[in-house]
Amino acid sequence: MKRNTLHHEPGTDGETVGKRRRAVHLHVMVSEEERALIQERMTEANIRNMGAYIRKMALNGYVLHVDLSPVRELVSLQRRCANNLNQVAIHANSYGLYSEEIKALQQDYADLWGPLSDLLKRLAQVVEL
């Protein structure tokens, strides 16, 4: 038997039934009200898999759901800045630099670093909890 890849299902008398990462089955009874509360908290945490939610809560005691939409905006700004910088580099190598291009790049970088600084401050507050 390969280590950590094969398991035995309960009641199979040791027969190997397939590969699984987690071989131990746990069974927990809850009331309808408790199940509804669990479902509600899963929805709040944006987790659809009950096993994953229960495992996360049992092991860590909490689930942290982070809205990454500000990060997506920062990635978009960063891509635009990188694209602009590449265009200016090509232009500078061919024709020389113009001050309005440099000002536009400076504004793009200011637009990037302002939200990034705010996001990092918010993430630092979450970590302190």
N, CA, C and O atoms as CSV, one atom per row, in Angstrom:
chain,resi,resn,atom,element,x,y,z
A,1,MET,N,N,0.847,-1.176,0.000
A,1,MET,CA,C,0.000,0.000,0.000
A,1,MET,C,C,0.892,1.240,0.000
A,1,MET,O,O,1.864,1.298,0.754
A,2,LYS,N,N,0.575,2.234,-0.838
A,2,LYS,CA,C,1.325,3.473,-0.882
A,2,LYS,C,C,0.950,4.325,0.319
A,2,LYS,O,O,-0.216,4.371,0.711
A,3,ARG,N,N,1.905,4.981,0.888
A,3,ARG,CA,C,1.689,5.784,2.079
A,3,ARG,C,C,0.913,7.062,1.747
A,3,ARG,O,O,1.238,7.737,0.770
A,4,ASN,N,N,-0.101,7.406,2.540
A,4,ASN,CA,C,-0.894,8.628,2.445
A,4,ASN,C,C,-1.681,8.788,1.150
A,4,ASN,O,O,-2.171,9.884,0.881
A,5,THR,N,N,-1.823,7.759,0.350
A,5,THR,CA,C,-2.615,7.922,-0.866
A,5,THR,C,C,-3.805,6.982,-0.914
A,5,THR,O,O,-4.795,7.284,-1.580
A,6,LEU,N,N,-3.737,5.850,-0.226
A,6,LEU,CA,C,-4.837,4.888,-0.254
A,6,LEU,C,C,-5.465,4.810,1.126
A,6,LEU,O,O,-4.785,5.012,2.132
A,7,HIS,N,N,-6.752,4.520,1.181
A,7,HIS,CA,C,-7.412,4.416,2.474
A,7,HIS,C,C,-8.423,3.283,2.460
A,7,HIS,O,O,-8.701,2.671,1.429
A,8,HIS,N,N,-8.948,3.036,3.618
A,8,HIS,CA,C,-9.970,2.000,3.776
A,8,HIS,C,C,-11.248,2.658,4.247
A,8,HIS,O,O,-11.245,3.372,5.250
A,9,GLU,N,N,-12.344,2.427,3.535
A,9,GLU,CA,C,-13.649,2.922,3.955
A,9,GLU,C,C,-14.129,2.074,5.117
A,9,GLU,O,O,-13.824,0.883,5.184
A,10,PRO,N,N,-14.884,2.680,6.042
A,10,PRO,CA,C,-15.426,1.891,7.144
A,10,PRO,C,C,-16.306,0.757,6.609
A,10,PRO,O,O,-17.100,0.957,5.690
A,11,GLY,N,N,-16.160,-0.409,7.183
A,11,GLY,CA,C,-16.986,-1.546,6.811
A,11,GLY,C,C,-16.524,-2.282,5.566
A,11,GLY,O,O,-17.254,-3.134,5.060
A,12,THR,N,N,-15.333,-1.983,5.054
A,12,THR,CA,C,-14.860,-2.674,3.855
A,12,THR,C,C,-13.846,-3.750,4.192
A,12,THR,O,O,-13.259,-4.342,3.286
A,13,ASP,N,N,-13.626,-4.016,5.464
A,13,ASP,CA,C,-12.680,-5.035,5.928
A,13,ASP,C,C,-11.284,-4.833,5.344
A,13,ASP,O,O,-10.607,-5.798,4.987
A,14,GLY,N,N,-10.858,-3.570,5.247
A,14,GLY,CA,C,-9.493,-3.297,4.827
A,14,GLY,C,C,-9.285,-3.247,3.325
A,14,GLY,O,O,-8.148,-3.092,2.880
A,15,GLU,N,N,-10.333,-3.372,2.524
A,15,GLU,CA,C,-10.159,-3.288,1.080
A,15,GLU,C,C,-9.838,-1.841,0.692
A,15,GLU,O,O,-10.397,-0.906,1.265
A,16,THR,N,N,-8.957,-1.660,-0.261
A,16,THR,CA,C,-8.625,-0.336,-0.749
A,16,THR,C,C,-9.670,0.086,-1.769
A,16,THR,O,O,-9.921,-0.628,-2.740
A,17,VAL,N,N,-10.283,1.255,-1.550
A,17,VAL,CA,C,-11.353,1.690,-2.438
A,17,VAL,C,C,-10.991,2.924,-3.260
A,17,VAL,O,O,-11.799,3.356,-4.082
A,18,GLY,N,N,-9.837,3.493,-3.076
A,18,GLY,CA,C,-9.448,4.636,-3.895
A,18,GLY,C,C,-8.500,5.565,-3.175
A,18,GLY,O,O,-8.151,5.366,-2.012
A,19,LYS,N,N,-8.097,6.580,-3.900
A,19,LYS,CA,C,-7.160,7.566,-3.343
A,19,LYS,C,C,-7.947,8.703,-2.703
A,19,LYS,O,O,-8.893,9.225,-3.293
A,20,ARG,N,N,-7.551,9.075,-1.504
A,20,ARG,CA,C,-8.149,10.203,-0.798
A,20,ARG,C,C,-7.085,10.893,0.012
A,20,ARG,O,O,-6.152,10.272,0.520
A,21,ARG,N,N,-7.248,12.177,0.117
A,21,ARG,CA,C,-6.325,12.947,0.931
A,21,ARG,C,C,-6.649,12.783,2.417
A,21,ARG,O,O,-5.754,12.735,3.261
A,22,ARG,N,N,-7.931,12.699,2.713
A,22,ARG,CA,C,-8.384,12.545,4.098
A,22,ARG,C,C,-9.114,11.211,4.219
A,22,ARG,O,O,-10.155,11.001,3.596
A,23,ALA,N,N,-8.567,10.334,5.007
A,23,ALA,CA,C,-9.101,8.973,5.071
A,23,ALA,C,C,-10.021,8.736,6.265
A,23,ALA,O,O,-10.685,7.701,6.315
A,24,VAL,N,N,-10.084,9.648,7.219
A,24,VAL,CA,C,-10.889,9.441,8.418
A,24,VAL,C,C,-12.233,10.144,8.255
A,24,VAL,O,O,-12.282,11.335,7.947
A,25,HIS,N,N,-13.310,9.414,8.459
A,25,HIS,CA,C,-14.659,9.954,8.341
A,25,HIS,C,C,-15.171,10.345,9.725
A,25,HIS,O,O,-15.113,9.541,10.655
A,26,LEU,N,N,-15.677,11.584,9.868
A,26,LEU,CA,C,-16.311,12.031,11.108
A,26,LEU,C,C,-17.781,12.281,10.831
A,26,LEU,O,O,-18.142,12.753,9.753
A,27,HIS,N,N,-18.618,11.971,11.788
A,27,HIS,CA,C,-20.060,12.164,11.639
A,27,HIS,C,C,-20.544,13.006,12.814
A,27,HIS,O,O,-20.272,12.675,13.968
A,28,VAL,N,N,-21.258,14.088,12.528
A,28,VAL,CA,C,-21.740,14.989,13.569
A,28,VAL,C,C,-23.233,15.199,13.391
A,28,VAL,O,O,-23.695,15.491,12.288
A,29,MET,N,N,-23.982,15.055,14.461
A,29,MET,CA,C,-25.421,15.272,14.436
A,29,MET,C,C,-25.704,16.704,14.884
A,29,MET,O,O,-25.114,17.183,15.853
A,30,VAL,N,N,-26.612,17.391,14.174
A,30,VAL,CA,C,-27.036,18.734,14.538
A,30,VAL,C,C,-28.550,18.827,14.384
A,30,VAL,O,O,-29.169,18.018,13.692
A,31,SER,N,N,-29.135,19.829,15.040
A,31,SER,CA,C,-30.573,20.059,14.885
A,31,SER,C,C,-30.804,20.862,13.602
A,31,SER,O,O,-29.858,21.360,12.993
A,32,GLU,N,N,-32.064,20.979,13.202
A,32,GLU,CA,C,-32.390,21.774,12.007
A,32,GLU,C,C,-31.979,23.233,12.200
A,32,GLU,O,O,-31.492,23.875,11.270
A,33,GLU,N,N,-32.181,23.753,13.417
A,33,GLU,CA,C,-31.796,25.138,13.706
A,33,GLU,C,C,-30.289,25.321,13.596
A,33,GLU,O,O,-29.817,26.305,13.028
A,34,GLU,N,N,-29.535,24.369,14.143
A,34,GLU,CA,C,-28.073,24.439,14.059
A,34,GLU,C,C,-27.606,24.345,12.606
A,34,GLU,O,O,-26.697,25.061,12.184
A,35,ARG,N,N,-28.235,23.462,11.861
A,35,ARG,CA,C,-27.880,23.329,10.436
A,35,ARG,C,C,-28.139,24.638,9.694
A,35,ARG,O,O,-27.330,25.060,8.867
A,36,ALA,N,N,-29.276,25.280,9.994
A,36,ALA,CA,C,-29.594,26.561,9.353
A,36,ALA,C,C,-28.567,27.631,9.716
A,36,ALA,O,O,-28.167,28.423,8.863
A,37,LEU,N,N,-28.140,27.658,10.976
A,37,LEU,CA,C,-27.109,28.613,11.400
A,37,LEU,C,C,-25.775,28.342,10.704
A,37,LEU,O,O,-25.082,29.267,10.282
A,38,ILE,N,N,-25.430,27.070,10.592
A,38,ILE,CA,C,-24.193,26.707,9.888
A,38,ILE,C,C,-24.266,27.157,8.437
A,38,ILE,O,O,-23.310,27.732,7.917
A,39,GLN,N,N,-25.397,26.898,7.777
A,39,GLN,CA,C,-25.578,27.310,6.380
A,39,GLN,C,C,-25.472,28.831,6.249
A,39,GLN,O,O,-24.861,29.338,5.308
A,40,GLU,N,N,-26.068,29.547,7.196
A,40,GLU,CA,C,-26.025,31.011,7.170
A,40,GLU,C,C,-24.585,31.514,7.288
A,40,GLU,O,O,-24.166,32.407,6.553
A,41,ARG,N,N,-23.852,30.940,8.203
A,41,ARG,CA,C,-22.454,31.354,8.392
A,41,ARG,C,C,-21.583,30.949,7.208
A,41,ARG,O,O,-20.636,31.655,6.861
A,42,MET,N,N,-21.899,29.829,6.596
A,42,MET,CA,C,-21.175,29.430,5.375
A,42,MET,C,C,-21.406,30.456,4.277
A,42,MET,O,O,-20.478,30.827,3.560
A,43,THR,N,N,-22.651,30.913,4.147
A,43,THR,CA,C,-22.981,31.920,3.135
A,43,THR,C,C,-22.228,33.215,3.413
A,43,THR,O,O,-21.679,33.828,2.497
A,44,GLU,N,N,-22.201,33.632,4.683
A,44,GLU,CA,C,-21.473,34.850,5.060
A,44,GLU,C,C,-19.985,34.744,4.712
A,44,GLU,O,O,-19.362,35.721,4.296
A,45,ALA,N,N,-19.429,33.545,4.890
A,45,ALA,CA,C,-18.008,33.317,4.612
A,45,ALA,C,C,-17.744,32.984,3.151
A,45,ALA,O,O,-16.596,32.807,2.744
A,46,ASN,N,N,-18.822,32.898,2.356
A,46,ASN,CA,C,-18.714,32.569,0.928
A,46,ASN,C,C,-18.071,31.201,0.713
A,46,ASN,O,O,-17.232,31.024,-0.170
A,47,ILE,N,N,-18.487,30.228,1.546
A,47,ILE,CA,C,-18.013,28.855,1.424
A,47,ILE,C,C,-19.219,27.979,1.114
A,47,ILE,O,O,-20.223,28.034,1.823
A,48,ARG,N,N,-19.129,27.177,0.069
A,48,ARG,CA,C,-20.247,26.332,-0.353
A,48,ARG,C,C,-20.128,24.900,0.150
A,48,ARG,O,O,-21.139,24.210,0.277
A,49,ASN,N,N,-18.938,24.449,0.432
A,49,ASN,CA,C,-18.703,23.071,0.836
A,49,ASN,C,C,-18.764,22.970,2.354
A,49,ASN,O,O,-17.914,23.524,3.051
A,50,MET,N,N,-19.779,22.259,2.872
A,50,MET,CA,C,-19.947,22.176,4.316
A,50,MET,C,C,-18.781,21.471,4.989
A,50,MET,O,O,-18.349,21.881,6.067
A,51,GLY,N,N,-18.265,20.413,4.366
A,51,GLY,CA,C,-17.121,19.714,4.949
A,51,GLY,C,C,-15.918,20.629,5.096
A,51,GLY,O,O,-15.228,20.599,6.115
A,52,ALA,N,N,-15.668,21.445,4.076
A,52,ALA,CA,C,-14.544,22.384,4.143
A,52,ALA,C,C,-14.763,23.418,5.245
A,52,ALA,O,O,-13.833,23.771,5.970
A,53,TYR,N,N,-16.006,23.901,5.363
A,53,TYR,CA,C,-16.321,24.892,6.393
A,53,TYR,C,C,-16.157,24.300,7.796
A,53,TYR,O,O,-15.510,24.899,8.655
A,54,ILE,N,N,-16.742,23.132,8.020
A,54,ILE,CA,C,-16.656,22.493,9.338
A,54,ILE,C,C,-15.202,22.195,9.696
A,54,ILE,O,O,-14.784,22.433,10.829
A,55,ARG,N,N,-14.429,21.677,8.741
A,55,ARG,CA,C,-13.020,21.373,8.976
A,55,ARG,C,C,-12.247,22.643,9.338
A,55,ARG,O,O,-11.452,22.638,10.278
A,56,LYS,N,N,-12.477,23.727,8.595
A,56,LYS,CA,C,-11.789,24.992,8.842
A,56,LYS,C,C,-12.123,25.525,10.232
A,56,LYS,O,O,-11.240,25.980,10.960
A,57,MET,N,N,-13.398,25.464,10.591
A,57,MET,CA,C,-13.807,25.954,11.901
A,57,MET,C,C,-13.246,25.086,13.030
A,57,MET,O,O,-12.826,25.607,14.063
A,58,ALA,N,N,-13.238,23.783,12.839
A,58,ALA,CA,C,-12.731,22.880,13.880
A,58,ALA,C,C,-11.225,23.045,14.075
A,58,ALA,O,O,-10.735,22.992,15.203
A,59,LEU,N,N,-10.501,23.243,12.994
A,59,LEU,CA,C,-9.047,23.336,13.090
A,59,LEU,C,C,-8.565,24.729,13.485
A,59,LEU,O,O,-7.605,24.860,14.243
A,60,ASN,N,N,-9.223,25.764,12.978
A,60,ASN,CA,C,-8.731,27.128,13.194
A,60,ASN,C,C,-9.608,27.966,14.111
A,60,ASN,O,O,-9.147,28.960,14.671
A,61,GLY,N,N,-10.862,27.577,14.267
A,61,GLY,CA,C,-11.757,28.331,15.119
A,61,GLY,C,C,-12.407,29.518,14.438
A,61,GLY,O,O,-13.295,30.142,15.019
A,62,TYR,N,N,-11.995,29.846,13.231
A,62,TYR,CA,C,-12.594,30.957,12.509
A,62,TYR,C,C,-12.342,30.796,11.018
A,62,TYR,O,O,-11.454,30.059,10.589
A,63,VAL,N,N,-13.149,31.505,10.244
A,63,VAL,CA,C,-12.964,31.567,8.805
A,63,VAL,C,C,-12.848,33.036,8.454
A,63,VAL,O,O,-13.709,33.833,8.825
A,64,LEU,N,N,-11.814,33.395,7.757
A,64,LEU,CA,C,-11.590,34.777,7.365
A,64,LEU,C,C,-11.908,34.912,5.883
A,64,LEU,O,O,-11.251,34.305,5.038
A,65,HIS,N,N,-12.930,35.719,5.574
A,65,HIS,CA,C,-13.296,35.976,4.180
A,65,HIS,C,C,-12.832,37.376,3.829
A,65,HIS,O,O,-13.245,38.349,4.460
A,66,VAL,N,N,-11.983,37.480,2.830
A,66,VAL,CA,C,-11.416,38.765,2.433
A,66,VAL,C,C,-11.937,39.141,1.056
A,66,VAL,O,O,-11.852,38.355,0.112
A,67,ASP,N,N,-12.475,40.344,0.951
A,67,ASP,CA,C,-12.930,40.873,-0.340
A,67,ASP,C,C,-11.698,41.376,-1.089
A,67,ASP,O,O,-11.075,42.359,-0.686
A,68,LEU,N,N,-11.355,40.701,-2.171
A,68,LEU,CA,C,-10.146,41.051,-2.916
A,68,LEU,C,C,-10.409,41.979,-4.103
A,68,LEU,O,O,-9.528,42.163,-4.943
A,69,SER,N,N,-11.610,42.570,-4.188
A,69,SER,CA,C,-11.882,43.459,-5.316
A,69,SER,C,C,-10.947,44.663,-5.351
A,69,SER,O,O,-10.582,45.084,-6.448
A,70,PRO,N,N,-10.527,45.255,-4.207
A,70,PRO,CA,C,-9.536,46.336,-4.296
A,70,PRO,C,C,-8.198,45.856,-4.875
A,70,PRO,O,O,-7.508,46.606,-5.566
A,71,VAL,N,N,-7.847,44.616,-4.587
A,71,VAL,CA,C,-6.596,44.071,-5.120
A,71,VAL,C,C,-6.691,43.932,-6.637
A,71,VAL,O,O,-5.724,44.203,-7.349
A,72,ARG,N,N,-7.854,43.512,-7.129
A,72,ARG,CA,C,-8.032,43.405,-8.589
A,72,ARG,C,C,-7.870,44.759,-9.264
A,72,ARG,O,O,-7.275,44.852,-10.338
A,73,GLU,N,N,-8.400,45.815,-8.638
A,73,GLU,CA,C,-8.247,47.165,-9.186
A,73,GLU,C,C,-6.781,47.572,-9.192
A,73,GLU,O,O,-6.304,48.185,-10.147
A,74,LEU,N,N,-6.072,47.231,-8.128
A,74,LEU,CA,C,-4.644,47.555,-8.075
A,74,LEU,C,C,-3.861,46.814,-9.152
A,74,LEU,O,O,-2.943,47.371,-9.754
A,75,VAL,N,N,-4.222,45.570,-9.390
A,75,VAL,CA,C,-3.552,44.799,-10.445
A,75,VAL,C,C,-3.796,45.459,-11.798
A,75,VAL,O,O,-2.891,45.551,-12.628
A,76,SER,N,N,-5.019,45.913,-12.009
A,76,SER,CA,C,-5.340,46.597,-13.266
A,76,SER,C,C,-4.510,47.871,-13.409
A,76,SER,O,O,-3.951,48.133,-14.474
A,77,LEU,N,N,-4.427,48.664,-12.336
A,77,LEU,CA,C,-3.607,49.884,-12.378
A,77,LEU,C,C,-2.141,49.561,-12.624
A,77,LEU,O,O,-1.458,50.251,-13.381
A,78,GLN,N,N,-1.667,48.508,-11.977
A,78,GLN,CA,C,-0.270,48.125,-12.144
A,78,GLN,C,C,0.013,47.717,-13.584
A,78,GLN,O,O,1.057,48.070,-14.132
A,79,ARG,N,N,-0.900,46.984,-14.197
A,79,ARG,CA,C,-0.719,46.584,-15.598
A,79,ARG,C,C,-0.668,47.798,-16.515
A,79,ARG,O,O,0.157,47.868,-17.425
A,80,ARG,N,N,-1.568,48.760,-16.263
A,80,ARG,CA,C,-1.559,49.964,-17.091
A,80,ARG,C,C,-0.262,50.730,-16.930
A,80,ARG,O,O,0.304,51.223,-17.906
A,81,CYS,N,N,0.215,50.831,-15.677
A,81,CYS,CA,C,1.482,51.525,-15.440
A,81,CYS,C,C,2.640,50.817,-16.151
A,81,CYS,O,O,3.492,51.458,-16.767
A,82,ALA,N,N,2.654,49.501,-16.053
A,82,ALA,CA,C,3.719,48.742,-16.710
A,82,ALA,C,C,3.647,48.916,-18.220
A,82,ALA,O,O,4.676,49.058,-18.880
A,83,ASN,N,N,2.440,48.905,-18.767
A,83,ASN,CA,C,2.271,49.099,-20.204
A,83,ASN,C,C,2.735,50.501,-20.606
A,83,ASN,O,O,3.443,50.661,-21.600
A,84,ASN,N,N,2.334,51.518,-19.832
A,84,ASN,CA,C,2.762,52.882,-20.129
A,84,ASN,C,C,4.275,53.018,-20.047
A,84,ASN,O,O,4.900,53.653,-20.897
A,85,LEU,N,N,4.850,52.424,-19.030
A,85,LEU,CA,C,6.296,52.497,-18.868
A,85,LEU,C,C,7.011,51.846,-20.051
A,85,LEU,O,O,8.020,52.361,-20.532
A,86,ASN,N,N,6.493,50.732,-20.508
A,86,ASN,CA,C,7.080,50.053,-21.665
A,86,ASN,C,C,6.973,50.939,-22.917
A,86,ASN,O,O,7.921,51.033,-23.697
A,87,GLN,N,N,5.832,51.575,-23.101
A,87,GLN,CA,C,5.655,52.463,-24.253
A,87,GLN,C,C,6.594,53.652,-24.187
A,87,GLN,O,O,7.164,54.055,-25.201
A,88,VAL,N,N,6.759,54.222,-22.982
A,88,VAL,CA,C,7.677,55.354,-22.830
A,88,VAL,C,C,9.113,54.907,-23.078
A,88,VAL,O,O,9.888,55.639,-23.694
A,89,ALA,N,N,9.474,53.726,-22.614
A,89,ALA,CA,C,10.835,53.225,-22.845
A,89,ALA,C,C,11.106,53.062,-24.340
A,89,ALA,O,O,12.176,53.419,-24.833
A,90,ILE,N,N,10.121,52.520,-25.049
A,90,ILE,CA,C,10.273,52.372,-26.507
A,90,ILE,C,C,10.407,53.746,-27.155
A,90,ILE,O,O,11.264,53.955,-28.014
A,91,HIS,N,N,9.552,54.683,-26.736
A,91,HIS,CA,C,9.585,56.032,-27.292
A,91,HIS,C,C,10.917,56.725,-26.961
A,91,HIS,O,O,11.516,57.378,-27.815
A,92,ALA,N,N,11.366,56.572,-25.712
A,92,ALA,CA,C,12.620,57.212,-25.302
A,92,ALA,C,C,13.793,56.668,-26.099
A,92,ALA,O,O,14.694,57.417,-26.476
A,93,ASN,N,N,13.784,55.370,-26.355
A,93,ASN,CA,C,14.869,54.775,-27.130
A,93,ASN,C,C,14.840,55.253,-28.575
A,93,ASN,O,O,15.880,55.308,-29.231
A,94,SER,N,N,13.666,55.597,-29.070
A,94,SER,CA,C,13.537,56.012,-30.466
A,94,SER,C,C,13.640,57.521,-30.653
A,94,SER,O,O,14.324,57.987,-31.564
A,95,TYR,N,N,12.951,58.306,-29.780
A,95,TYR,CA,C,12.820,59.745,-30.033
A,95,TYR,C,C,13.228,60.629,-28.870
A,95,TYR,O,O,13.368,61.837,-29.065
A,96,GLY,N,N,13.422,60.111,-27.701
A,96,GLY,CA,C,13.688,60.929,-26.518
A,96,GLY,C,C,12.423,61.062,-25.682
A,96,GLY,O,O,11.336,60.710,-26.141
A,97,LEU,N,N,12.554,61.568,-24.456
A,97,LEU,CA,C,11.427,61.694,-23.526
A,97,LEU,C,C,10.778,63.074,-23.607
A,97,LEU,O,O,11.434,64.071,-23.909
A,98,TYR,N,N,9.456,63.109,-23.325
A,98,TYR,CA,C,8.706,64.357,-23.239
A,98,TYR,C,C,8.167,64.508,-21.830
A,98,TYR,O,O,7.775,63.527,-21.198
A,99,SER,N,N,8.147,65.745,-21.338
A,99,SER,CA,C,7.759,65.979,-19.942
A,99,SER,C,C,6.319,65.560,-19.654
A,99,SER,O,O,6.034,65.097,-18.550
A,100,GLU,N,N,5.391,65.712,-20.629
A,100,GLU,CA,C,4.002,65.316,-20.374
A,100,GLU,C,C,3.866,63.804,-20.191
A,100,GLU,O,O,2.990,63.354,-19.452
A,101,GLU,N,N,4.702,63.028,-20.838
A,101,GLU,CA,C,4.690,61.576,-20.644
A,101,GLU,C,C,5.169,61.213,-19.245
A,101,GLU,O,O,4.625,60.314,-18.602
A,102,ILE,N,N,6.183,61.914,-18.786
A,102,ILE,CA,C,6.702,61.662,-17.434
A,102,ILE,C,C,5.644,62.031,-16.401
A,102,ILE,O,O,5.458,61.297,-15.430
A,103,LYS,N,N,4.941,63.161,-16.586
A,103,LYS,CA,C,3.883,63.563,-15.659
A,103,LYS,C,C,2.754,62.541,-15.642
A,103,LYS,O,O,2.217,62.229,-14.579
A,104,ALA,N,N,2.390,62.018,-16.811
A,104,ALA,CA,C,1.338,60.998,-16.876
A,104,ALA,C,C,1.758,59.738,-16.126
A,104,ALA,O,O,0.949,59.145,-15.413
A,105,LEU,N,N,3.008,59.328,-16.280
A,105,LEU,CA,C,3.514,58.163,-15.541
A,105,LEU,C,C,3.501,58.418,-14.041
A,105,LEU,O,O,3.123,57.540,-13.265
A,106,GLN,N,N,3.910,59.611,-13.630
A,106,GLN,CA,C,3.897,59.940,-12.204
A,106,GLN,C,C,2.471,59.877,-11.646
A,106,GLN,O,O,2.264,59.398,-10.530
A,107,GLN,N,N,1.497,60.354,-12.411
A,107,GLN,CA,C,0.105,60.303,-11.964
A,107,GLN,C,C,-0.387,58.865,-11.873
A,107,GLN,O,O,-1.093,58.512,-10.928
A,108,ASP,N,N,-0.022,58.032,-12.844
A,108,ASP,CA,C,-0.406,56.615,-12.804
A,108,ASP,C,C,0.159,55.930,-11.567
A,108,ASP,O,O,-0.537,55.153,-10.913
A,109,TYR,N,N,1.398,56.211,-11.247
A,109,TYR,CA,C,2.003,55.599,-10.068
A,109,TYR,C,C,1.359,56.121,-8.788
A,109,TYR,O,O,1.179,55.360,-7.838
A,110,ALA,N,N,1.008,57.414,-8.747
A,110,ALA,CA,C,0.299,57.958,-7.578
A,110,ALA,C,C,-1.060,57.282,-7.427
A,110,ALA,O,O,-1.487,56.970,-6.315
A,111,ASP,N,N,-1.744,57.058,-8.565
A,111,ASP,CA,C,-3.040,56.368,-8.527
A,111,ASP,C,C,-2.887,54.934,-8.028
A,111,ASP,O,O,-3.804,54.397,-7.406
A,112,LEU,N,N,-1.762,54.322,-8.288
A,112,LEU,CA,C,-1.511,52.950,-7.841
A,112,LEU,C,C,-1.165,52.901,-6.356
A,112,LEU,O,O,-1.717,52.081,-5.623
A,113,TRP,N,N,-0.270,53.757,-5.908
A,113,TRP,CA,C,0.235,53.655,-4.545
A,113,TRP,C,C,-0.742,54.169,-3.498
A,113,TRP,O,O,-0.697,53.711,-2.356
A,114,GLY,N,N,-1.624,55.106,-3.843
A,114,GLY,CA,C,-2.632,55.577,-2.881
A,114,GLY,C,C,-3.545,54.446,-2.429
A,114,GLY,O,O,-3.622,54.165,-1.233
A,115,PRO,N,N,-4.242,53.788,-3.360
A,115,PRO,CA,C,-5.111,52.657,-2.965
A,115,PRO,C,C,-4.332,51.500,-2.347
A,115,PRO,O,O,-4.836,50.827,-1.448
A,116,LEU,N,N,-3.116,51.265,-2.816
A,116,LEU,CA,C,-2.317,50.183,-2.245
A,116,LEU,C,C,-2.007,50.459,-0.783
A,116,LEU,O,O,-2.084,49.557,0.051
A,117,SER,N,N,-1.660,51.687,-0.469
A,117,SER,CA,C,-1.379,52.063,0.917
A,117,SER,C,C,-2.624,51.882,1.787
A,117,SER,O,O,-2.536,51.360,2.898
A,118,ASP,N,N,-3.794,52.318,1.277
A,118,ASP,CA,C,-5.045,52.150,2.027
A,118,ASP,C,C,-5.350,50.674,2.258
A,118,ASP,O,O,-5.742,50.279,3.356
A,119,LEU,N,N,-5.169,49.871,1.230
A,119,LEU,CA,C,-5.434,48.439,1.343
A,119,LEU,C,C,-4.503,47.787,2.364
A,119,LEU,O,O,-4.945,46.971,3.173
A,120,LEU,N,N,-3.237,48.136,2.333
A,120,LEU,CA,C,-2.291,47.562,3.290
A,120,LEU,C,C,-2.642,47.952,4.727
A,120,LEU,O,O,-2.486,47.147,5.645
A,121,LYS,N,N,-3.109,49.173,4.921
A,121,LYS,CA,C,-3.534,49.597,6.264
A,121,LYS,C,C,-4.730,48.774,6.742
A,121,LYS,O,O,-4.786,48.358,7.900
A,122,ARG,N,N,-5.694,48.540,5.830
A,122,ARG,CA,C,-6.878,47.745,6.185
A,122,ARG,C,C,-6.489,46.302,6.493
A,122,ARG,O,O,-7.004,45.709,7.441
A,123,LEU,N,N,-5.586,45.738,5.700
A,123,LEU,CA,C,-5.137,44.372,5.966
A,123,LEU,C,C,-4.383,44.288,7.280
A,123,LEU,O,O,-4.500,43.291,7.993
A,124,ALA,N,N,-3.611,45.314,7.616
A,124,ALA,CA,C,-2.886,45.335,8.894
A,124,ALA,C,C,-3.864,45.334,10.061
A,124,ALA,O,O,-3.607,44.697,11.082
A,125,GLN,N,N,-4.988,46.043,9.919
A,125,GLN,CA,C,-6.003,46.050,10.976
A,125,GLN,C,C,-6.608,44.673,11.168
A,125,GLN,O,O,-6.879,44.269,12.299
A,126,VAL,N,N,-6.824,43.947,10.081
A,126,VAL,CA,C,-7.386,42.595,10.158
A,126,VAL,C,C,-6.414,41.665,10.870
A,126,VAL,O,O,-6.824,40.842,11.689
A,127,VAL,N,N,-5.136,41.794,10.562
A,127,VAL,CA,C,-4.122,40.927,11.158
A,127,VAL,C,C,-4.014,41.188,12.661
A,127,VAL,O,O,-3.752,40.261,13.427
A,128,GLU,N,N,-4.210,42.432,13.090
A,128,GLU,CA,C,-4.117,42.769,14.504
A,128,GLU,C,C,-5.249,42.160,15.329
A,128,GLU,O,O,-5.104,41.978,16.538
A,129,LEU,N,N,-6.373,41.845,14.687
A,129,LEU,CA,C,-7.501,41.237,15.423
A,129,LEU,C,C,-7.075,39.914,15.899
A,129,LEU,O,O,-7.853,39.211,16.544
